[in-house]
Amino acid sequence: MSKVEDFLTKAEEAEVVEAIRLAEKNTSGEIRVHLEKETSIAPIERAVEVFHELGMDTTQLRNGVIIYVAVKSKQFAIYGDQGINDKVDDDFWNCTKDIMVNHFKTGNNVQALVEGIHNAGEQLKKHFPFEDDDTDELSNEISKG
């Protein structure tokens, strides 16, 4: 599977977008998924680049999270903005990564993303609960590169 278009079906993409929508109902945090064929640098470095390219560093509370996936090499990274990093331990995203790795290993890409998004939302809710005046600051659609 080396094509971004083959990583998820249209129905699976819709399922991932719905998972983002549901996760964001409980937190002011913003979650995005970005898929691209491959990266020539470390996945976390590429995640940071894409994070800034997508303008995810412009949220009011600096609480955006990107789940980056290089589909050909099956590498991924989770990166959270400064507002999150100021409040959490360095290993904050490890539980989300562990959940995702297990599903990616079995080829269940949609479950990896959906459960990763759900877990990220639960983690964010602890530090950034949803407020009545929260607005959806970033698109929930999957970006592709």
Sequence and secondary structure as in RCSB ss.txt:
>XXXX:A:sequence
MSKVEDFLTKAEEAEVVEAIRLAEKNTSGEIRVHLEKETSIAPIERAVEVFHELGMDTTQLRNGVIIYVAVKSKQ
FAIYGDQGINDKVDDDFWNCTKDIMVNHFKTGNNVQALVEGIHNAGEQLKKHFPFEDDDTDELSNEISKG
>XXXX:A:secstr
   HHHHS HHHHHHHHHHHHHHHTSBS EEEEEEES  SS HHHHHHHHHHHTTGGGSTTS EEEEEEETTTTE
EEEEE HHHHTTS TTTTHHHHHHHHHHHHTT HHHHHHHHHHHHHHHHHHHSB  TT    S  S EE 
